[in-house]
Amino acid sequence: MRESKKAIGASLNHTENYQVAAYLGAGGFGASGTLRPASLSSQRSPWVRGVTWDALWLQSALWLAPLALVLAYGHDDPSDSPLDVLVFGLTALFWISHRFGSMWLAYATTAYRPLVRAEPVRFAIVPLAITAVCFGIVLPGDDSLPFTRAERLVVLAAIDFAFVTYHFAAQHFGVLSLYRVRSGRSSDLWCRRVDRLFAMVVGGALVVVAEAVAGTPLLKEAWVAPWLDLDRLAAATGTLRTVATTLIVALTVALFVVEVRATTVSVPRLLYAGGIALLVGGALYTDRPFLFIAVWTAQHWLAATALATCVAGAEPAPPAALVWRLLHAINRRPWILLFVLGLISVLLLPVMEVEAVEAGGTYYGDRIFGALAVALRSSAWVPALIALGIATGFLHYWLDRAVYRLSRPAVRTAARGLWSAGSPAS
């Protein structure tokens, strides 16, 4: 739950994670190497799977923010308000679900089976290496390596923060790109540049500023202190708010202007960008950072999990093997897949919280598993569980890049559910 309670930013070199902008569409690649607009785009809905589905999953910032405010109203500490119940439910069901979504696509769908077989380095050797490195760094005792285990964890946490910050921003870029493609402007490079700038600055860099201004627990952690003068930060809060607000307004207006001047205006794009801008802008002025953490992370989890179900639902027919037929029956039914991923998330909650929750924090796994979850945190397995949590985080970043790097033809074929979903516009 580093993503749920500590790192609200975004990961790995994910510029092309959900990079639909310049690559998708029925038209294919033109002579210049850019994608021709999809010939059927005018017949497609601008929504990925319809207004209701998009509103629930991809546009969740628009309902999560007001709901969080209502639930926290009248409480000085939102974590002691009804909002905590909502956060508990979303964390239990979607924190691990979203982390394992790309892993499920890679290894449990027929869509990616040819790709996994053709690229063993990307889908087997590198993931194994990432896992081995994480365990090799965490498991040795204090006297086994030049640095103590605590010092090694500090470095891993700093690296993870950088990766997860980019990861969130890249998802925002990907959703904006997906909506742009569905509006028939896949080859609009200027619009794509504005999307990227908005996502990386508003959805990435300014999130870190918002965390600093709001004083989220992340910036009070010992691993940040050596590089951050908290007194100087407090003195610069006013200036940071002004600069950040100016950038948010400028980049949001720029994206809106580009959109309204386009031949086909995408309402979903305007709503999505507006929702992200309001979230980050609100975080700059809140004195209750838990509100921002709750909405920001939940929006990311819901969007990521939903996109994974879109891709899985369009997988081709399975081979005759019973296991693949069973997986196919799950993948072709999004709500069943959501149930399976949610069940995995709940079962792994106390295991993953050993690494993700700081001492004295809220352990949601205790509310479900009671003494078992408490025992895990005091068992001899703690170093291994910490290594497991860190490894799954880095695997999540790597595999997201592998399954959503749509600049590659083979990946576009595997992930065709991202743009084939949705009914034609009426």
N, C-alpha and C positions, 0 to 999 in steps of 0.2 A: 503494500500500500504506500510505497514511496510516492507513487503518483496520486494517491488519494489524500495524503495528509502532509506531505513534505514538498515534493517537486510538482509544481503546478505548471510548469512550463512545458516544453516540448522536446527530438532525439536524433540519433545517427544521421548520416548523410542522406536525408530523406527528401531531397528536393524533388525526386521523381516518384515518391512513394505512391501517391494517388494521382500521378501525373497523367491525367486524361487529356489535358488541354490540346496538345499539338499532335496527338497520335490516334485518337479514336474516330470512328465514323465509317459509314458504309462506302464512302467514296474512295478510300485507300490513299496511297501516297502519290503526289503529283511529281512531275519531272524535276521540280526544284528540291524535292525531299521533304516538303511540308505536306501536311495532310489536307486533302481537298475536303470541302464541307460535305457532310453526309447528304446524299441525295434524298433521303427520306426524312431529314430532320424537320421539315415543315409539317410532317404528319405525326411527329412524336410529341408526347406530352413534355413540357419543360421540367416536370417533376420526375424524380427517379422511379418512384413506384406509386405515384398518386399523391394528392394533397394530404390526405390523412396520414398515410405512412410516413411521408417526409416530415410532416409537422411533429409526429411523435418521436422520430429518431434523429434525422439530420438537422432539423430546425429546433431541437429541444431547448436551446438557449432561450428561445422566446417564451417558453412556458415554465422552464425551470427557475429563471430569475424571479419572476413575480411570485411563484409558489414559495420559493425560499424566503422571500421577504414577508409573505403572509404568515408562514409557519414560525418565523423567528420574531414576529412582532410582539413587543412588550417584554422581551427577554434581553437582558444585558449580555448574556452569554448564549449565543445561538446553539452551542453544543448541548445546552441544558433545555432546549426548547423542542417542540414537536419536529423541527427540522432534523434533529438528530435521528429520528425514526426513519425519515425519508433517506437520509444519507446511509444509514445502516442497511436498508433494503437495497439501495442501488449498489453499494459496495459489495454486499454479499452476492448479488446476482451478476454484476457486470464488471467488477474489477479484474478478476482472473479471466472471465469470459473474453474480454477484449484483448488481454495479453496472449491468450492461447488461440485467438481467432486465426491469425496468419499461419500458425503451426497446424491447425486443423485443415486449412486450405491446402497446405503443402503436402501433408501426409495422409489425409483422410478423405480426399476427393479425387474422383477420376479426372477432373479437369486439369490437375497439376501432375498427374502421374507420369505422362510422357516427359514433362519438363524435369521432374526429379530424377528420372532415369537417365536423361541426356546430360544433366549437369550435376554429377556427384560431388564436385568440389563445393558448389554453392549450397546444395541442400543436404549434404552429409558431412563432408570433411570439415568445412568451416564451422558449422554448428557444434560438432564434436570438439573442435579445437577451442571454441569459445567456452564451452562447458568445462573442459579440462583446465584451461587457464584460470577461470574463476575459482574452481575448487583448489587448484594449486596455489593460489594467492591467499585464500581464506583459511584453509585447513591447517597449515603448519602453525605450531605454537610460536610464542613470542621470541624464543631463543633459536628458532630454526632458520630464520632469515634475517637479513640486516635490519629490517624494520619490524616493529611489533605488529600484532594483528590489528590493533586499534588504528595504527598509522596506515596500514594497508587499506583498511576499510574507509578511512578518510579519503584516500586517493580514488578509490572505486566510486565513492559517493559523489565526488566532484565530477568525475567523468560521466557518471550516470546523469547528473543534473544537466550537463551540457547536451548530452544526447536526447534526453527527454524533452528539453526545451525546443529543440529543433523538430522533434517528432510531432509535438502538438501543432506547431506552425505548419508543418508539411501537410498534416491532415486537412487543415483549413484551406490550404492552397489546392489540395486535391478535390475537395468538395466543390469549391468555387469553379474549378476546371471542369468537373463533371457536369455541373449545371450549364456551363458555357457551351460545352459540346452538345448537350441536349437542345440548346437553343439554336444550333446550326452554325456556331462561330468557332469551330475547332481550329481554323487556320488564322484566327485573329491574333497575331503575335503581340501587337501593342496591348490588347486587353489582357493577354496572358502575362505580360510583364507587370502590369498594374496589379493583377491578382497576386503574383509572387511577392511584389513589394509590400502589399497590404498584409499578406499572411506572415511574412518573415518579420516585419516591423511591428505591426499591431498584435498579431497572434503569437509572436515570439519574443523579440527584444523588449517590447514594452510590458510584457507580462512579468519579466524579471524586475523591471522598474516598479511595477505595481506591487509586487511582493515586497520589495525593499521599502516602499512608502507605507504599505499597510502593516509592515512588521510581522510577516508570517513566520511561523516557527523555523522555517528553513534557514533564514538569515541569522537566527540566533544560535544555530548549531555550532559546535566547536570547530567543525571542519571548515567553516566559512570565515570565522573570526580573524585568522591570521592575514587574510587578504582584504578585510573590510573594516574600516574605522566607523563603528556604529555612531559615535558622537558626531562625526563629520556628516554622515548620512542623514542623521536627524536634522542637522542644521540646513541641509540642502533640500529638504523635503518639499518646500514651497516651489523652488525652482524646478525640481524634477516633475512635480505635478503640472506646472505650466507648460513645460516643454513637451511632456508626454501627451497632454491633452491637445496641444496644438498639432502634434503629429497625427494623433488619432483622427481629429476632425479633418485635417488636410487630406490624408490618405483615403478616408471614407468618402469624402466629397469627390475626390478624383475617381474612385471606383464607380460611384453613382453617376458621375457625368459621363464617363466612358460607356456605362450601361445604357443610360437613357438616350444617348446619341446613336446607339447601335440600331441596325435595321430591325432586329428582333430583340425586344427587351425581355430579359429573364427576371420575372418577379421572385423566383426562388433565390437567385443570386443576391438580389437587393436585400431580401429578408435575412439571408445567412450572414452577409457582411454586416448588416445593421446589428444583428444579434451579437456578433463577436465584438464589434466596436462598443456597444453598450456594456457588455460584461467587463471589458478591460477598463473602459472609462469609469465605470462604477467602482471598480477595485481601487482606483487611484484615490477615491474620496471616502471609502468606507473605514470605519473604526472597528469593524468586526470582520476580520479577514476570513473567518470560517465560512461566511456567506459566499465569498468569492471562490474559496477552495472547493466547496460543495458543488457549486454550479459548474465551474470550469472543468473539473475532472469528470463529473457525470456527463456533461455534454460530449466530451471526448470518448468516453466509454460507449455511450449509446450509439454514436455515429460509427465508430469502428466495428462494433458488434453487428450492427445492421448491414454495413457494407459487406462484411464477411458472409452473411446469409444470402445476399444478392448473388455473390460470386458462386457460392456452393450450390445454390438453387438451379443454376444453369449448367451444371456438369453433364457430360454425356453419359450414355448408358454404361453400366458397369460390366466387368467380366463376369463369368459364371460363378466365381468363388463366392461362398456364402457371406463372408465378411464384407466384401465389396457391395454385395446386394443389400445387406443390412445398412451399411453406411449410406448407400444411395437412397434408400427409403427415408433416411433421416435428412439428408442434404436437400432432397427435392421438396421438403416441407419445412419452410422457414420457421414456423412456430415450434415444431418438434426440435429442430436444431437449436433454437434459442433455449428450449427447455434443457437440452443436453448440456449446452455450454453453461447455462446457469447452475445446473446441478454440479458440474465440475468445479465451478467457482465457489459454491457453498462448501463443498467437501474439502477444498484446498485452502479455504480461508484461514484457519488457525495455523496451518503450516507456513503460508506465505507471510503472515503477520509477524512471525518470529524475526524476520529480517527487516520488514518494512516499517514497523511502528517503533518510534523512539520510546525509551524507558519512561514509564509514567503516562504514556498516551492511552488512547481508547482502543481496546482490543475487541472488535466486534465478534470475533470468533468465540469469545467467552460466553456471549449471549446465546449461542447455539449449542456449543459443545461443552460448556462448563469446565469442570475440573480437567478434562482431557486437554483442552487448549492451554490451560494454566501449566499443566505438567510438561507440555512440549517446551515451554519457555525456560524450564529449569532442568531439562534433561541433558544427558551427555551428547545428544544429537544437535545441540544448538549450532555449533560451528558448521556442520553439514547443512543444516536448514538455512542458515544465513547464506552459505555458498549457493544453495539451490535457488533461493530467491533472487540473488544477484544474477546468476546465470540465466534464469528465465527472462529477466528484464532485458539483458543484452541480446538474448536469442530473439526476443520479441522485436527489437529494433532491426536486427539483421534480416529476419524472415519477412517482416513487413516490406523491407526494400526488395527482397527476392520475389515476393508474390504480387507486388503492386508496381513494379518498375515497368510501366506500360510503354516505354520507348522501345522495348524488345518485342518483336512480332510474336514469339512463342508465348510470352506472358500475356499479350493482348488476346490471344486465342484462348488461353486458360481462363482469363478474367472477363470473358465477354458478357457475363451476367451483369456487369456494371452499366453497360449501355444498352443491353437488350431488354432489361427490365423496364416495366412501365407500359401502360397502355397508350395507344395513339390518342392524340388530342382530338376532341370532338369538334 
